[in-house]
Amino acid sequence: MTAFDWQRMLLDDFPLLFLGEVAFRALFAFIVVFVFLKVSGRRGIRQLSLFDLVVFLMLGSAAGDVSFYEDVPLLPVAMVFAALLL
């Protein structure tokens, strides 16, 4: 492996069109997080419990995974959000 290989660091073996898919996945994750937070209600940062913080970290992890990894489908991540909402 060559250090600072720009081709490997920027796209590796992915096609250029994969950047569009990443943008779509990020937008999808943003919309799901936004809707989840609207439905769950607003509270100030000082009012967050440890449980709330853990839930938000889980949501962020799920949203990040679907944004960056092509082998993570969208519907299971949406199910994570739905399960945490209930």
Residue pairs with C-beta under 8 A, 6 or more apart in sequence:
1 8
2 8
11 18
11 19
14 70
18 70
21 70
22 67
22 68
25 66
25 67
25 68
25 74
26 67
28 66
28 74
29 62
29 63
29 64
29 66
29 67
29 77
30 63
32 63
32 77
32 78
32 81
33 59
33 60
33 63
33 81
36 59
36 81
36 84
36 85
39 85
40 85
43 52
48 56
55 84
58 80
58 84
59 80
59 81
59 84
62 77
62 80
62 81
63 77
65 72
65 77
66 72
66 73
66 74
66 77
